[in-house]
Amino acid sequence: MEKELENIKLYDEDGNEINLKVIAFFDVVNPDNDEKCEYVIVEDEAYPDENPFALKVIKDENGEEFFELIDNEVELAAVEEAYNTIFIDE
């Protein structure tokens, strides 16, 4: 994934455009399967006062990268802990 991205444009299930501001990219080892995965922390530009959230960077069989919400609580906790450890002073 291109680390210089400043914004990501996604679409919800109704086709509405969602503009996200990129805060950080980083890798974390998933505690469930010991697989190293890439994550991005973003915030919705329409709601800057809301908490940022994490998306997992996934590659499909063609090598195309896309984003996925993290629905595993253990994985999400590991990502939150890594983010807080890496970026706590910023």
PDB file of N, CA, C and O in Angstrom, chain B, residues numbered from 101:
ATOM      1  N   MET B 101       0.844  -1.174   0.000  1.00  0.00           N
ATOM      2  CA  MET B 101       0.000   0.000   0.000  1.00  0.00           C
ATOM      3  C   MET B 101       0.887   1.234   0.000  1.00  0.00           C
ATOM      4  O   MET B 101       1.921   1.267   0.667  1.00  0.00           O
ATOM      5  N   GLU B 102       0.485   2.227  -0.737  1.00  0.00           N
ATOM      6  CA  GLU B 102       1.238   3.478  -0.843  1.00  0.00           C
ATOM      7  C   GLU B 102       1.157   4.248   0.468  1.00  0.00           C
ATOM      8  O   GLU B 102       0.084   4.718   0.847  1.00  0.00           O
ATOM      9  N   LYS B 103       2.274   4.377   1.154  1.00  0.00           N
ATOM     10  CA  LYS B 103       2.304   4.999   2.482  1.00  0.00           C
ATOM     11  C   LYS B 103       2.126   6.518   2.441  1.00  0.00           C
ATOM     12  O   LYS B 103       1.906   7.141   3.479  1.00  0.00           O
ATOM     13  N   GLU B 104       2.218   7.110   1.264  1.00  0.00           N
ATOM     14  CA  GLU B 104       2.074   8.558   1.152  1.00  0.00           C
ATOM     15  C   GLU B 104       0.616   8.988   1.008  1.00  0.00           C
ATOM     16  O   GLU B 104       0.332  10.179   0.883  1.00  0.00           O
ATOM     17  N   LEU B 105      -0.300   8.036   1.024  1.00  0.00           N
ATOM     18  CA  LEU B 105      -1.709   8.390   0.909  1.00  0.00           C
ATOM     19  C   LEU B 105      -2.114   9.316   2.043  1.00  0.00           C
ATOM     20  O   LEU B 105      -1.774   9.080   3.203  1.00  0.00           O
ATOM     21  N   GLU B 106      -2.826  10.349   1.707  1.00  0.00           N
ATOM     22  CA  GLU B 106      -3.339  11.258   2.721  1.00  0.00           C
ATOM     23  C   GLU B 106      -4.830  11.072   2.918  1.00  0.00           C
ATOM     24  O   GLU B 106      -5.366  11.345   3.992  1.00  0.00           O
ATOM     25  N   ASN B 107      -5.497  10.603   1.868  1.00  0.00           N
ATOM     26  CA  ASN B 107      -6.938  10.402   1.921  1.00  0.00           C
ATOM     27  C   ASN B 107      -7.301   9.104   1.200  1.00  0.00           C
ATOM     28  O   ASN B 107      -6.628   8.685   0.258  1.00  0.00           O
ATOM     29  N   ILE B 108      -8.367   8.492   1.660  1.00  0.00           N
ATOM     30  CA  ILE B 108      -8.898   7.281   1.036  1.00  0.00           C
ATOM     31  C   ILE B 108     -10.368   7.537   0.760  1.00  0.00           C
ATOM     32  O   ILE B 108     -11.091   8.051   1.614  1.00  0.00           O
ATOM     33  N   LYS B 109     -10.802   7.180  -0.426  1.00  0.00           N
ATOM     34  CA  LYS B 109     -12.203   7.326  -0.784  1.00  0.00           C
ATOM     35  C   LYS B 109     -12.805   5.922  -0.871  1.00  0.00           C
ATOM     36  O   LYS B 109     -12.355   5.098  -1.668  1.00  0.00           O
ATOM     37  N   LEU B 110     -13.814   5.655  -0.057  1.00  0.00           N
ATOM     38  CA  LEU B 110     -14.503   4.372  -0.058  1.00  0.00           C
ATOM     39  C   LEU B 110     -15.982   4.608  -0.302  1.00  0.00           C
ATOM     40  O   LEU B 110     -16.452   5.745  -0.292  1.00  0.00           O
ATOM     41  N   TYR B 111     -16.707   3.529  -0.518  1.00  0.00           N
ATOM     42  CA  TYR B 111     -18.148   3.616  -0.741  1.00  0.00           C
ATOM     43  C   TYR B 111     -18.865   2.662   0.202  1.00  0.00           C
ATOM     44  O   TYR B 111     -18.433   1.525   0.394  1.00  0.00           O
ATOM     45  N   ASP B 112     -19.971   3.132   0.795  1.00  0.00           N
ATOM     46  CA  ASP B 112     -20.733   2.263   1.686  1.00  0.00           C
ATOM     47  C   ASP B 112     -21.634   1.343   0.873  1.00  0.00           C
ATOM     48  O   ASP B 112     -21.622   1.379  -0.357  1.00  0.00           O
ATOM     49  N   GLU B 113     -22.418   0.517   1.570  1.00  0.00           N
ATOM     50  CA  GLU B 113     -23.251  -0.467   0.890  1.00  0.00           C
ATOM     51  C   GLU B 113     -24.336   0.157   0.013  1.00  0.00           C
ATOM     52  O   GLU B 113     -24.895  -0.515  -0.854  1.00  0.00           O
ATOM     53  N   ASP B 114     -24.634   1.440   0.234  1.00  0.00           N
ATOM     54  CA  ASP B 114     -25.619   2.141  -0.584  1.00  0.00           C
ATOM     55  C   ASP B 114     -24.987   2.934  -1.718  1.00  0.00           C
ATOM     56  O   ASP B 114     -25.686   3.616  -2.467  1.00  0.00           O
ATOM     57  N   GLY B 115     -23.657   2.845  -1.849  1.00  0.00           N
ATOM     58  CA  GLY B 115     -22.960   3.558  -2.910  1.00  0.00           C
ATOM     59  C   GLY B 115     -22.589   4.989  -2.563  1.00  0.00           C
ATOM     60  O   GLY B 115     -22.126   5.735  -3.425  1.00  0.00           O
ATOM     61  N   ASN B 116     -22.788   5.383  -1.308  1.00  0.00           N
ATOM     62  CA  ASN B 116     -22.430   6.731  -0.881  1.00  0.00           C
ATOM     63  C   ASN B 116     -20.925   6.818  -0.653  1.00  0.00           C
ATOM     64  O   ASN B 116     -20.317   5.927  -0.059  1.00  0.00           O
ATOM     65  N   GLU B 117     -20.347   7.898  -1.133  1.00  0.00           N
ATOM     66  CA  GLU B 117     -18.906   8.109  -0.994  1.00  0.00           C
ATOM     67  C   GLU B 117     -18.555   8.503   0.438  1.00  0.00           C
ATOM     68  O   GLU B 117     -19.230   9.326   1.056  1.00  0.00           O
ATOM     69  N   ILE B 118     -17.477   7.894   0.957  1.00  0.00           N
ATOM     70  CA  ILE B 118     -16.971   8.216   2.287  1.00  0.00           C
ATOM     71  C   ILE B 118     -15.517   8.625   2.126  1.00  0.00           C
ATOM     72  O   ILE B 118     -14.702   7.857   1.616  1.00  0.00           O
ATOM     73  N   ASN B 119     -15.195   9.832   2.559  1.00  0.00           N
ATOM     74  CA  ASN B 119     -13.823  10.332   2.484  1.00  0.00           C
ATOM     75  C   ASN B 119     -13.158  10.173   3.838  1.00  0.00           C
ATOM     76  O   ASN B 119     -13.646  10.675   4.850  1.00  0.00           O
ATOM     77  N   LEU B 120     -12.032   9.462   3.840  1.00  0.00           N
ATOM     78  CA  LEU B 120     -11.314   9.184   5.069  1.00  0.00           C
ATOM     79  C   LEU B 120      -9.938   9.828   5.030  1.00  0.00           C
ATOM     80  O   LEU B 120      -9.244   9.770   4.015  1.00  0.00           O
ATOM     81  N   LYS B 121      -9.553  10.435   6.130  1.00  0.00           N
ATOM     82  CA  LYS B 121      -8.218  11.017   6.267  1.00  0.00           C
ATOM     83  C   LYS B 121      -7.315   9.960   6.882  1.00  0.00           C
ATOM     84  O   LYS B 121      -7.639   9.392   7.925  1.00  0.00           O
ATOM     85  N   VAL B 122      -6.186   9.695   6.240  1.00  0.00           N
ATOM     86  CA  VAL B 122      -5.232   8.706   6.740  1.00  0.00           C
ATOM     87  C   VAL B 122      -4.417   9.317   7.871  1.00  0.00           C
ATOM     88  O   VAL B 122      -3.856  10.403   7.730  1.00  0.00           O
ATOM     89  N   ILE B 123      -4.358   8.611   8.987  1.00  0.00           N
ATOM     90  CA  ILE B 123      -3.554   9.041  10.122  1.00  0.00           C
ATOM     91  C   ILE B 123      -2.228   8.289  10.130  1.00  0.00           C
ATOM     92  O   ILE B 123      -1.174   8.888  10.345  1.00  0.00           O
ATOM     93  N   ALA B 124      -2.277   6.969   9.894  1.00  0.00           N
ATOM     94  CA  ALA B 124      -1.040   6.173   9.945  1.00  0.00           C
ATOM     95  C   ALA B 124      -1.228   4.809   9.298  1.00  0.00           C
ATOM     96  O   ALA B 124      -2.324   4.248   9.300  1.00  0.00           O
ATOM     97  N   PHE B 125      -0.148   4.289   8.750  1.00  0.00           N
ATOM     98  CA  PHE B 125      -0.048   2.905   8.291  1.00  0.00           C
ATOM     99  C   PHE B 125       0.957   2.205   9.197  1.00  0.00           C
ATOM    100  O   PHE B 125       1.955   2.811   9.586  1.00  0.00           O
ATOM    101  N   PHE B 126       0.718   0.947   9.539  1.00  0.00           N
ATOM    102  CA  PHE B 126       1.697   0.159  10.280  1.00  0.00           C
ATOM    103  C   PHE B 126       1.343  -1.322  10.199  1.00  0.00           C
ATOM    104  O   PHE B 126       0.219  -1.690   9.857  1.00  0.00           O
ATOM    105  N   ASP B 127       2.321  -2.158  10.518  1.00  0.00           N
ATOM    106  CA  ASP B 127       2.144  -3.607  10.513  1.00  0.00           C
ATOM    107  C   ASP B 127       1.998  -4.116  11.935  1.00  0.00           C
ATOM    108  O   ASP B 127       2.603  -3.582  12.865  1.00  0.00           O
ATOM    109  N   VAL B 128       1.186  -5.156  12.094  1.00  0.00           N
ATOM    110  CA  VAL B 128       0.983  -5.800  13.386  1.00  0.00           C
ATOM    111  C   VAL B 128       0.879  -7.295  13.132  1.00  0.00           C
ATOM    112  O   VAL B 128       0.329  -7.730  12.121  1.00  0.00           O
ATOM    113  N   VAL B 129       1.419  -8.078  14.068  1.00  0.00           N
ATOM    114  CA  VAL B 129       1.250  -9.528  13.994  1.00  0.00           C
ATOM    115  C   VAL B 129      -0.104  -9.858  14.612  1.00  0.00           C
ATOM    116  O   VAL B 129      -0.374  -9.528  15.767  1.00  0.00           O
ATOM    117  N   ASN B 130      -0.953 -10.519  13.817  1.00  0.00           N
ATOM    118  CA  ASN B 130      -2.277 -10.917  14.276  1.00  0.00           C
ATOM    119  C   ASN B 130      -2.116 -11.996  15.340  1.00  0.00           C
ATOM    120  O   ASN B 130      -1.546 -13.049  15.056  1.00  0.00           O
ATOM    121  N   PRO B 131      -2.609 -11.761  16.571  1.00  0.00           N
ATOM    122  CA  PRO B 131      -2.412 -12.732  17.651  1.00  0.00           C
ATOM    123  C   PRO B 131      -3.160 -14.049  17.443  1.00  0.00           C
ATOM    124  O   PRO B 131      -2.814 -15.055  18.063  1.00  0.00           O
ATOM    125  N   ASP B 132      -4.167 -14.058  16.591  1.00  0.00           N
ATOM    126  CA  ASP B 132      -4.926 -15.289  16.345  1.00  0.00           C
ATOM    127  C   ASP B 132      -4.194 -16.287  15.458  1.00  0.00           C
ATOM    128  O   ASP B 132      -4.321 -17.499  15.634  1.00  0.00           O
ATOM    129  N   ASN B 133      -3.414 -15.758  14.488  1.00  0.00           N
ATOM    130  CA  ASN B 133      -2.770 -16.669  13.535  1.00  0.00           C
ATOM    131  C   ASN B 133      -1.286 -16.377  13.320  1.00  0.00           C
ATOM    132  O   ASN B 133      -0.662 -16.984  12.449  1.00  0.00           O
ATOM    133  N   ASP B 134      -0.717 -15.467  14.089  1.00  0.00           N
ATOM    134  CA  ASP B 134       0.701 -15.081  13.993  1.00  0.00           C
ATOM    135  C   ASP B 134       1.093 -14.573  12.609  1.00  0.00           C
ATOM    136  O   ASP B 134       2.267 -14.606  12.242  1.00  0.00           O
ATOM    137  N   GLU B 135       0.123 -14.109  11.854  1.00  0.00           N
ATOM    138  CA  GLU B 135       0.375 -13.559  10.520  1.00  0.00           C
ATOM    139  C   GLU B 135       0.569 -12.047  10.624  1.00  0.00           C
ATOM    140  O   GLU B 135      -0.213 -11.356  11.278  1.00  0.00           O
ATOM    141  N   LYS B 136       1.615 -11.541   9.976  1.00  0.00           N
ATOM    142  CA  LYS B 136       1.866 -10.097   9.953  1.00  0.00           C
ATOM    143  C   LYS B 136       0.947  -9.465   8.924  1.00  0.00           C
ATOM    144  O   LYS B 136       0.933  -9.867   7.761  1.00  0.00           O
ATOM    145  N   CYS B 137       0.178  -8.470   9.358  1.00  0.00           N
ATOM    146  CA  CYS B 137      -0.775  -7.796   8.483  1.00  0.00           C
ATOM    147  C   CYS B 137      -0.552  -6.289   8.540  1.00  0.00           C
ATOM    148  O   CYS B 137      -0.009  -5.757   9.508  1.00  0.00           O
ATOM    149  N   GLU B 138      -0.982  -5.625   7.487  1.00  0.00           N
ATOM    150  CA  GLU B 138      -0.877  -4.172   7.428  1.00  0.00           C
ATOM    151  C   GLU B 138      -2.225  -3.549   7.775  1.00  0.00           C
ATOM    152  O   GLU B 138      -3.281  -4.052   7.391  1.00  0.00           O
ATOM    153  N   TYR B 139      -2.160  -2.437   8.513  1.00  0.00           N
ATOM    154  CA  TYR B 139      -3.367  -1.734   8.938  1.00  0.00           C
ATOM    155  C   TYR B 139      -3.204  -0.251   8.657  1.00  0.00           C
ATOM    156  O   TYR B 139      -2.088   0.258   8.549  1.00  0.00           O
ATOM    157  N   VAL B 140      -4.327   0.431   8.543  1.00  0.00           N
ATOM    158  CA  VAL B 140      -4.326   1.878   8.379  1.00  0.00           C
ATOM    159  C   VAL B 140      -5.320   2.451   9.390  1.00  0.00           C
ATOM    160  O   VAL B 140      -6.421   1.930   9.566  1.00  0.00           O
ATOM    161  N   ILE B 141      -4.907   3.525  10.041  1.00  0.00           N
ATOM    162  CA  ILE B 141      -5.788   4.243  10.962  1.00  0.00           C
ATOM    163  C   ILE B 141      -6.319   5.456  10.202  1.00  0.00           C
ATOM    164  O   ILE B 141      -5.555   6.223   9.615  1.00  0.00           O
ATOM    165  N   VAL B 142      -7.645   5.616  10.224  1.00  0.00           N
ATOM    166  CA  VAL B 142      -8.290   6.692   9.469  1.00  0.00           C
ATOM    167  C   VAL B 142      -9.352   7.376  10.328  1.00  0.00           C
ATOM    168  O   VAL B 142      -9.793   6.855  11.353  1.00  0.00           O
ATOM    169  N   GLU B 143      -9.740   8.556   9.869  1.00  0.00           N
ATOM    170  CA  GLU B 143     -10.889   9.224  10.470  1.00  0.00           C
ATOM    171  C   GLU B 143     -11.779   9.719   9.344  1.00  0.00           C
ATOM    172  O   GLU B 143     -11.299  10.110   8.280  1.00  0.00           O
ATOM    173  N   ASP B 144     -13.073   9.696   9.591  1.00  0.00           N
ATOM    174  CA  ASP B 144     -14.052  10.142   8.600  1.00  0.00           C
ATOM    175  C   ASP B 144     -13.997  11.664   8.528  1.00  0.00           C
ATOM    176  O   ASP B 144     -14.210  12.342   9.533  1.00  0.00           O
ATOM    177  N   GLU B 145     -13.712  12.204   7.338  1.00  0.00           N
ATOM    178  CA  GLU B 145     -13.604  13.665   7.190  1.00  0.00           C
ATOM    179  C   GLU B 145     -14.909  14.379   7.508  1.00  0.00           C
ATOM    180  O   GLU B 145     -14.895  15.547   7.898  1.00  0.00           O
ATOM    181  N   ALA B 146     -16.035  13.695   7.347  1.00  0.00           N
ATOM    182  CA  ALA B 146     -17.330  14.312   7.639  1.00  0.00           C
ATOM    183  C   ALA B 146     -17.585  14.401   9.145  1.00  0.00           C
ATOM    184  O   ALA B 146     -18.416  15.193   9.591  1.00  0.00           O
ATOM    185  N   TYR B 147     -16.868  13.588   9.926  1.00  0.00           N
ATOM    186  CA  TYR B 147     -17.045  13.557  11.378  1.00  0.00           C
ATOM    187  C   TYR B 147     -15.687  13.609  12.079  1.00  0.00           C
ATOM    188  O   TYR B 147     -15.298  12.641  12.733  1.00  0.00           O
ATOM    189  N   PRO B 148     -14.966  14.714  11.955  1.00  0.00           N
ATOM    190  CA  PRO B 148     -13.601  14.787  12.522  1.00  0.00           C
ATOM    191  C   PRO B 148     -13.549  14.681  14.040  1.00  0.00           C
ATOM    192  O   PRO B 148     -12.486  14.393  14.591  1.00  0.00           O
ATOM    193  N   ASP B 149     -14.658  14.902  14.731  1.00  0.00           N
ATOM    194  CA  ASP B 149     -14.662  14.818  16.186  1.00  0.00           C
ATOM    195  C   ASP B 149     -14.858  13.390  16.684  1.00  0.00           C
ATOM    196  O   ASP B 149     -14.696  13.126  17.876  1.00  0.00           O
ATOM    197  N   GLU B 150     -15.203  12.471  15.792  1.00  0.00           N
ATOM    198  CA  GLU B 150     -15.358  11.062  16.165  1.00  0.00           C
ATOM    199  C   GLU B 150     -13.987  10.417  16.316  1.00  0.00           C
ATOM    200  O   GLU B 150     -12.993  10.939  15.812  1.00  0.00           O
ATOM    201  N   ASN B 151     -13.933   9.299  17.001  1.00  0.00           N
ATOM    202  CA  ASN B 151     -12.676   8.577  17.175  1.00  0.00           C
ATOM    203  C   ASN B 151     -12.207   7.989  15.856  1.00  0.00           C
ATOM    204  O   ASN B 151     -13.025   7.540  15.053  1.00  0.00           O
ATOM    205  N   PRO B 152     -10.895   7.983  15.619  1.00  0.00           N
ATOM    206  CA  PRO B 152     -10.357   7.305  14.441  1.00  0.00           C
ATOM    207  C   PRO B 152     -10.609   5.801  14.558  1.00  0.00           C
ATOM    208  O   PRO B 152     -10.875   5.290  15.646  1.00  0.00           O
ATOM    209  N   PHE B 153     -10.524   5.104  13.429  1.00  0.00           N
ATOM    210  CA  PHE B 153     -10.713   3.662  13.459  1.00  0.00           C
ATOM    211  C   PHE B 153      -9.724   2.993  12.517  1.00  0.00           C
ATOM    212  O   PHE B 153      -9.113   3.644  11.669  1.00  0.00           O
ATOM    213  N   ALA B 154      -9.576   1.684  12.679  1.00  0.00           N
ATOM    214  CA  ALA B 154      -8.589   0.919  11.922  1.00  0.00           C
ATOM    215  C   ALA B 154      -9.258   0.126  10.809  1.00  0.00           C
ATOM    216  O   ALA B 154     -10.380  -0.361  10.950  1.00  0.00           O
ATOM    217  N   LEU B 155      -8.538   0.012   9.699  1.00  0.00           N
ATOM    218  CA  LEU B 155      -8.918  -0.857   8.593  1.00  0.00           C
ATOM    219  C   LEU B 155      -7.741  -1.779   8.297  1.00  0.00           C
ATOM    220  O   LEU B 155      -6.582  -1.375   8.395  1.00  0.00           O
ATOM    221  N   LYS B 156      -8.043  -2.993   7.942  1.00  0.00           N
ATOM    222  CA  LYS B 156      -7.012  -3.959   7.575  1.00  0.00           C
ATOM    223  C   LYS B 156      -6.787  -3.886   6.071  1.00  0.00           C
ATOM    224  O   LYS B 156      -7.745  -3.816   5.301  1.00  0.00           O
ATOM    225  N   VAL B 157      -5.525  -3.901   5.648  1.00  0.00           N
ATOM    226  CA  VAL B 157      -5.183  -3.894   4.227  1.00  0.00           C
ATOM    227  C   VAL B 157      -5.107  -5.356   3.781  1.00  0.00           C
ATOM    228  O   VAL B 157      -4.319  -6.135   4.317  1.00  0.00           O
ATOM    229  N   ILE B 158      -5.924  -5.717   2.803  1.00  0.00           N
ATOM    230  CA  ILE B 158      -6.022  -7.089   2.314  1.00  0.00           C
ATOM    231  C   ILE B 158      -5.611  -7.125   0.843  1.00  0.00           C
ATOM    232  O   ILE B 158      -5.923  -6.208   0.083  1.00  0.00           O
ATOM    233  N   LYS B 159      -4.910  -8.187   0.446  1.00  0.00           N
ATOM    234  CA  LYS B 159      -4.584  -8.392  -0.964  1.00  0.00           C
ATOM    235  C   LYS B 159      -5.433  -9.543  -1.497  1.00  0.00           C
ATOM    236  O   LYS B 159      -5.552 -10.588  -0.858  1.00  0.00           O
ATOM    237  N   ASP B 160      -6.021  -9.339  -2.675  1.00  0.00           N
ATOM    238  CA  ASP B 160      -6.786 -10.421  -3.289  1.00  0.00           C
ATOM    239  C   ASP B 160      -5.870 -11.301  -4.125  1.00  0.00           C
ATOM    240  O   ASP B 160      -4.657 -11.093  -4.144  1.00  0.00           O
ATOM    241  N   GLU B 161      -6.440 -12.279  -4.812  1.00  0.00           N
ATOM    242  CA  GLU B 161      -5.637 -13.233  -5.587  1.00  0.00           C
ATOM    243  C   GLU B 161      -4.881 -12.587  -6.744  1.00  0.00           C
ATOM    244  O   GLU B 161      -3.927 -13.168  -7.261  1.00  0.00           O
ATOM    245  N   ASN B 162      -5.300 -11.389  -7.155  1.00  0.00           N
ATOM    246  CA  ASN B 162      -4.621 -10.668  -8.231  1.00  0.00           C
ATOM    247  C   ASN B 162      -3.591  -9.670  -7.706  1.00  0.00           C
ATOM    248  O   ASN B 162      -2.969  -8.949  -8.485  1.00  0.00           O
ATOM    249  N   GLY B 163      -3.414  -9.630  -6.393  1.00  0.00           N
ATOM    250  CA  GLY B 163      -2.467  -8.693  -5.806  1.00  0.00           C
ATOM    251  C   GLY B 163      -3.041  -7.309  -5.575  1.00  0.00           C
ATOM    252  O   GLY B 163      -2.334  -6.416  -5.109  1.00  0.00           O
ATOM    253  N   GLU B 164      -4.330  -7.117  -5.898  1.00  0.00           N
ATOM    254  CA  GLU B 164      -4.985  -5.825  -5.662  1.00  0.00           C
ATOM    255  C   GLU B 164      -5.220  -5.661  -4.165  1.00  0.00           C
ATOM    256  O   GLU B 164      -5.610  -6.607  -3.482  1.00  0.00           O
ATOM    257  N   GLU B 165      -4.981  -4.456  -3.663  1.00  0.00           N
ATOM    258  CA  GLU B 165      -5.172  -4.193  -2.249  1.00  0.00           C
ATOM    259  C   GLU B 165      -6.503  -3.489  -2.015  1.00  0.00           C
ATOM    260  O   GLU B 165      -6.909  -2.625  -2.792  1.00  0.00           O
ATOM    261  N   PHE B 166      -7.169  -3.870  -0.939  1.00  0.00           N
ATOM    262  CA  PHE B 166      -8.398  -3.215  -0.533  1.00  0.00           C
ATOM    263  C   PHE B 166      -8.456  -3.189   0.980  1.00  0.00           C
ATOM    264  O   PHE B 166      -7.600  -3.771   1.647  1.00  0.00           O
ATOM    265  N   PHE B 167      -9.461  -2.518   1.530  1.00  0.00           N
ATOM    266  CA  PHE B 167      -9.576  -2.327   2.969  1.00  0.00           C
ATOM    267  C   PHE B 167     -10.747  -3.128   3.518  1.00  0.00           C
ATOM    268  O   PHE B 167     -11.769  -3.314   2.857  1.00  0.00           O
ATOM    269  N   GLU B 168     -10.564  -3.596   4.746  1.00  0.00           N
ATOM    270  CA  GLU B 168     -11.600  -4.395   5.400  1.00  0.00           C
ATOM    271  C   GLU B 168     -11.730  -3.940   6.849  1.00  0.00           C
ATOM    272  O   GLU B 168     -10.731  -3.688   7.522  1.00  0.00           O
ATOM    273  N   LEU B 169     -12.966  -3.836   7.321  1.00  0.00           N
ATOM    274  CA  LEU B 169     -13.179  -3.533   8.733  1.00  0.00           C
ATOM    275  C   LEU B 169     -12.708  -4.722   9.563  1.00  0.00           C
ATOM    276  O   LEU B 169     -12.797  -5.869   9.125  1.00  0.00           O
ATOM    277  N   ILE B 170     -12.214  -4.445  10.744  1.00  0.00           N
ATOM    278  CA  ILE B 170     -11.730  -5.502  11.639  1.00  0.00           C
ATOM    279  C   ILE B 170     -12.885  -5.903  12.543  1.00  0.00           C
ATOM    280  O   ILE B 170     -13.365  -5.099  13.341  1.00  0.00           O
ATOM    281  N   ASP B 171     -13.330  -7.154  12.416  1.00  0.00           N
ATOM    282  CA  ASP B 171     -14.452  -7.603  13.232  1.00  0.00           C
ATOM    283  C   ASP B 171     -14.034  -8.577  14.333  1.00  0.00           C
ATOM    284  O   ASP B 171     -14.880  -9.048  15.094  1.00  0.00           O
ATOM    285  N   ASN B 172     -12.751  -8.881  14.423  1.00  0.00           N
ATOM    286  CA  ASN B 172     -12.225  -9.770  15.447  1.00  0.00           C
ATOM    287  C   ASN B 172     -11.734  -8.923  16.615  1.00  0.00           C
ATOM    288  O   ASN B 172     -10.840  -8.094  16.444  1.00  0.00           O
ATOM    289  N   GLU B 173     -12.307  -9.122  17.802  1.00  0.00           N
ATOM    290  CA  GLU B 173     -11.978  -8.287  18.960  1.00  0.00           C
ATOM    291  C   GLU B 173     -10.517  -8.416  19.390  1.00  0.00           C
ATOM    292  O   GLU B 173      -9.900  -7.429  19.792  1.00  0.00           O
ATOM    293  N   VAL B 174      -9.961  -9.627  19.307  1.00  0.00           N
ATOM    294  CA  VAL B 174      -8.560  -9.842  19.696  1.00  0.00           C
ATOM    295  C   VAL B 174      -7.634  -9.100  18.737  1.00  0.00           C
ATOM    296  O   VAL B 174      -6.689  -8.438  19.165  1.00  0.00           O
ATOM    297  N   GLU B 175      -7.906  -9.212  17.449  1.00  0.00           N
ATOM    298  CA  GLU B 175      -7.110  -8.530  16.433  1.00  0.00           C
ATOM    299  C   GLU B 175      -7.217  -7.012  16.598  1.00  0.00           C
ATOM    300  O   GLU B 175      -6.212  -6.304  16.525  1.00  0.00           O
ATOM    301  N   LEU B 176      -8.429  -6.519  16.819  1.00  0.00           N
ATOM    302  CA  LEU B 176      -8.635  -5.085  16.997  1.00  0.00           C
ATOM    303  C   LEU B 176      -7.900  -4.570  18.236  1.00  0.00           C
ATOM    304  O   LEU B 176      -7.313  -3.489  18.198  1.00  0.00           O
ATOM    305  N   ALA B 177      -7.925  -5.318  19.312  1.00  0.00           N
ATOM    306  CA  ALA B 177      -7.209  -4.916  20.525  1.00  0.00           C
ATOM    307  C   ALA B 177      -5.703  -4.851  20.275  1.00  0.00           C
ATOM    308  O   ALA B 177      -5.032  -3.949  20.777  1.00  0.00           O
ATOM    309  N   ALA B 178      -5.170  -5.794  19.507  1.00  0.00           N
ATOM    310  CA  ALA B 178      -3.738  -5.786  19.181  1.00  0.00           C
ATOM    311  C   ALA B 178      -3.384  -4.567  18.333  1.00  0.00           C
ATOM    312  O   ALA B 178      -2.336  -3.953  18.532  1.00  0.00           O
ATOM    313  N   VAL B 179      -4.252  -4.218  17.394  1.00  0.00           N
ATOM    314  CA  VAL B 179      -4.014  -3.047  16.545  1.00  0.00           C
ATOM    315  C   VAL B 179      -4.076  -1.772  17.385  1.00  0.00           C
ATOM    316  O   VAL B 179      -3.233  -0.889  17.229  1.00  0.00           O
ATOM    317  N   GLU B 180      -5.054  -1.670  18.265  1.00  0.00           N
ATOM    318  CA  GLU B 180      -5.160  -0.496  19.137  1.00  0.00           C
ATOM    319  C   GLU B 180      -3.932  -0.359  20.029  1.00  0.00           C
ATOM    320  O   GLU B 180      -3.400   0.737  20.199  1.00  0.00           O
ATOM    321  N   GLU B 181      -3.487  -1.475  20.595  1.00  0.00           N
ATOM    322  CA  GLU B 181      -2.309  -1.443  21.466  1.00  0.00           C
ATOM    323  C   GLU B 181      -1.061  -1.014  20.690  1.00  0.00           C
ATOM    324  O   GLU B 181      -0.266  -0.209  21.176  1.00  0.00           O
ATOM    325  N   ALA B 182      -0.897  -1.555  19.484  1.00  0.00           N
ATOM    326  CA  ALA B 182       0.257  -1.187  18.655  1.00  0.00           C
ATOM    327  C   ALA B 182       0.203   0.296  18.287  1.00  0.00           C
ATOM    328  O   ALA B 182       1.215   0.992  18.365  1.00  0.00           O
ATOM    329  N   TYR B 183      -0.960   0.775  17.892  1.00  0.00           N
ATOM    330  CA  TYR B 183      -1.105   2.179  17.533  1.00  0.00           C
ATOM    331  C   TYR B 183      -0.754   3.073  18.726  1.00  0.00           C
ATOM    332  O   TYR B 183      -0.003   4.038  18.588  1.00  0.00           O
ATOM    333  N   ASN B 184      -1.303   2.743  19.892  1.00  0.00           N
ATOM    334  CA  ASN B 184      -1.013   3.550  21.090  1.00  0.00           C
ATOM    335  C   ASN B 184       0.458   3.510  21.463  1.00  0.00           C
ATOM    336  O   ASN B 184       1.009   4.520  21.902  1.00  0.00           O
ATOM    337  N   THR B 185       1.103   2.366  21.296  1.00  0.00           N
ATOM    338  CA  THR B 185       2.519   2.245  21.611  1.00  0.00           C
ATOM    339  C   THR B 185       3.375   3.054  20.647  1.00  0.00           C
ATOM    340  O   THR B 185       4.309   3.742  21.060  1.00  0.00           O
ATOM    341  N   ILE B 186       3.055   2.969  19.371  1.00  0.00           N
ATOM    342  CA  ILE B 186       3.864   3.644  18.340  1.00  0.00           C
ATOM    343  C   ILE B 186       3.624   5.154  18.338  1.00  0.00           C
ATOM    344  O   ILE B 186       4.574   5.926  18.204  1.00  0.00           O
ATOM    345  N   PHE B 187       2.383   5.582  18.483  1.00  0.00           N
ATOM    346  CA  PHE B 187       2.036   6.976  18.243  1.00  0.00           C
ATOM    347  C   PHE B 187       1.618   7.738  19.496  1.00  0.00           C
ATOM    348  O   PHE B 187       1.089   8.843  19.374  1.00  0.00           O
ATOM    349  N   ILE B 188       1.829   7.204  20.681  1.00  0.00           N
ATOM    350  CA  ILE B 188       1.369   7.841  21.908  1.00  0.00           C
ATOM    351  C   ILE B 188       1.976   9.238  22.095  1.00  0.00           C
ATOM    352  O   ILE B 188       1.311  10.127  22.627  1.00  0.00           O
ATOM    353  N   ASP B 189       3.207   9.439  21.674  1.00  0.00           N
ATOM    354  CA  ASP B 189       3.878  10.730  21.879  1.00  0.00           C
ATOM    355  C   ASP B 189       3.528  11.759  20.811  1.00  0.00           C
ATOM    356  O   ASP B 189       3.818  12.944  20.972  1.00  0.00           O
ATOM    357  N   GLU B 190       2.921  11.323  19.744  1.00  0.00           N
ATOM    358  CA  GLU B 190       2.579  12.259  18.676  1.00  0.00           C
ATOM    359  C   GLU B 190       1.251  12.852  18.994  1.00  0.00           C
ATOM    360  O   GLU B 190       0.746  13.678  18.233  1.00  0.00           O
TER     361      GLU B 190
END
